[in-house]
């Protein structure tokens, strides 16, 4: 069981959260203007990174709010969580955080 | 190749089991091959075997970063069935079951394929409707499947608790041709048979790059044991398909999740078939060693950890204890995880890619073992002809762009 640090509520067990997939994917402003390829990429293509993964989580059984996290998919260690609208922490800010 | 027969077993048995040869050579990578398969699981070894046997390509190498069958081939719960809803899926999975039926003879290696039947339980009115729809769709496609009442299901599997449980069993779909096989033997049997046809099986050789020529076509792989050139490269590296394909600039609609399984201490033969339940999510069968083999679900988030959360396997065990109360006192021996490639429609991709000379077999999600000979056969065909076989023609990467999904996720032949 992982402990996840909700930026609003603090550390809570994994069971309180729902994973929301890869973060920072912008929905195309005007879907009608997209080619099939662009729309398919928005819907289906994911980076599926082996390493540091920016992802959305929702504290469903808590505050109910979405937030973002940086997690190492080779160890499941969370390096940081941050609020929606904020940029992920830079390499310099992550220095000293153990993956 | 040293052929196995009843006589050879008796002879070795009487002479102290001496004189057995290694099942395959420890091959060193050569500079060039006609085709390379990336991934030494059942799918990859099988593809090399069929390339050599049916398409006459004998300068073939299989490269594996670890050891043969140490990935998902050795981590699954060995269930084989073909009762999928859609026409494309039924054709694909039944192609595989048909190959399973003669595989031990073809490989001269006992893969212990046992058609003990797969029982899929229905616990709700919706389940009953879905299962019966599957039965009808399967039969229309020539795939055997039948509807059983709870009494008939208990006759097939006497241990099954159908009443006095939270979700009583209202009936079941039963595919008699389904069953299990010994997964290690599948990898070893394909490796041995491919080796005998001249295929080089190169273990401890990790791919770190895919080289492309001036025209963009794949022309070889960079590995931890040096560059190996080949005009045709097939990738069958489930769990890491995205990682490998990105080396050639091909992006896949795939996410990787840990899927867990566990086995109990071995007990005497008590469990005559495979039982699975979508609604309360459990898979169980008994191995020939006597262990109860239990399949759990995937984690809720992508990961490459080959581990999985404890609460996921706990959930599966709770479901098993509900359906089979006598197993409550059974102790679990081991649990583990494997990394599975999941596509948005839960159907696989066996196809050419945008890169000429590069082919991929991936996206089998939580159910790739059953497809081992079929997927291998079709990947080999696709590589040899530079075009898909009619059976795998619908299973492209482009189906996601073109809207031709084969949506087994929604059809839910299994729980996802």
Interface residues (C-beta under 8 A of the other chain):
Chain A: X1 X2 X14 X15 X18 X19 X21 X36 X37 X40 X41 X43 X44 X45 X46 X47 X48 X50 X53 X55 X71 X73 X74 X75 X76
Chain B: X240 X242 X243 X251 X252 X253 X254 X255 X256 X300 X301 X302 X303 X304 X305 X307 X309 X310 X311 X344 X400 X401 X402 X403
